[in-house]
Amino acid sequence: MPIFEYECSECGNEFEHLVLHSSSAPQCPSCQSENITRVLSLFSPKSSTVRERGLRDARRRAGKVRFEKEHEEHKRIHKHRDHEH
């Protein structure tokens, strides 16, 4: 039974709605309008393995960015020193 996210076109309220087979069309809980749009939901990984892999990949990307910044700074310093002489 999925939970969908919606946005009300009338009042702009964003809300979640559990959809059952016997459910009627969802309404906005704020203004009871049926003029709603289903929005794309972001998912959250539940597996610790998936979470750990995501963290490892993010750290690896951050390390590459840090290395590139340090490398560019090193080149800039040496280029500056070469121009002084």
C-alpha positions as CSV (number, residue, x, y, z in Angstrom):
1,M,0.0,0.0,0.0
2,P,1.9,3.1,-1.2
3,I,1.9,6.5,0.3
4,F,1.8,9.2,-2.4
5,E,2.6,12.9,-2.0
6,Y,0.2,15.5,-3.4
7,E,0.0,19.2,-3.8
8,C,-3.3,21.0,-3.7
9,S,-3.8,23.3,-6.7
10,E,-6.3,25.4,-4.7
11,C,-4.4,26.3,-1.5
12,G,-0.8,24.9,-2.3
13,N,-0.9,22.5,0.7
14,E,1.5,19.6,0.3
15,F,0.4,16.3,2.0
16,E,0.8,12.6,1.9
17,H,-2.0,10.1,1.4
18,L,-2.0,6.3,2.0
19,V,-3.7,4.7,-1.0
20,L,-5.7,1.6,-0.3
21,H,-7.7,-0.4,-2.9
22,S,-10.9,0.7,-1.3
23,S,-9.8,4.4,-1.0
24,S,-11.8,7.1,-2.6
25,A,-10.0,9.9,-4.5
26,P,-7.8,11.9,-2.0
27,Q,-8.8,15.4,-1.0
28,C,-6.7,18.2,0.4
29,P,-6.9,18.0,4.2
30,S,-6.7,21.8,4.5
31,C,-9.4,22.9,2.0
32,Q,-11.0,19.5,1.0
33,S,-10.4,20.3,-2.7
34,E,-10.1,17.4,-5.1
35,N,-8.0,19.6,-7.4
36,I,-4.7,18.0,-6.4
37,T,-1.6,16.9,-8.3
38,R,0.6,14.0,-7.4
39,V,4.2,15.1,-6.9
40,L,7.3,13.1,-7.4
41,S,8.4,11.6,-4.1
42,L,12.0,11.2,-3.1
43,F,12.9,7.9,-1.8
44,S,15.0,7.0,1.2
45,P,17.2,3.9,1.1
46,K,16.3,1.6,3.9
47,S,19.2,-0.8,3.5
48,S,22.3,0.0,5.6
49,T,24.4,-1.4,2.7
50,V,22.9,1.0,0.3
51,R,23.3,3.9,2.7
52,E,27.0,3.0,3.4
53,R,27.7,2.7,-0.3
54,G,26.2,6.1,-0.9
55,L,28.3,7.6,1.9
56,R,31.4,6.0,0.6
57,D,30.8,7.3,-2.9
58,A,30.1,10.8,-1.6
59,R,33.3,10.8,0.4
60,R,35.2,9.6,-2.6
61,R,33.8,12.4,-4.8
62,A,34.5,14.9,-2.0
63,G,38.1,13.6,-1.8
64,K,38.6,14.1,-5.6
65,V,37.2,17.6,-5.4
66,R,39.5,18.4,-2.5
67,F,42.5,16.9,-4.4
68,E,41.7,19.0,-7.5
69,K,41.4,22.2,-5.4
70,E,44.7,21.5,-3.7
71,H,46.4,20.7,-7.0
72,E,45.1,23.9,-8.6
73,E,46.3,25.9,-5.6
74,H,49.7,24.3,-5.8
75,K,50.0,25.2,-9.5
76,R,48.9,28.7,-8.8
77,I,51.5,29.2,-6.1
78,H,54.3,27.8,-8.3
79,K,53.2,29.9,-11.2
80,H,53.2,33.0,-9.0
81,R,56.7,32.2,-7.8
82,D,57.9,31.7,-11.3
83,H,56.7,35.2,-12.2
84,E,58.5,36.8,-9.3
85,H,61.9,35.7,-10.6
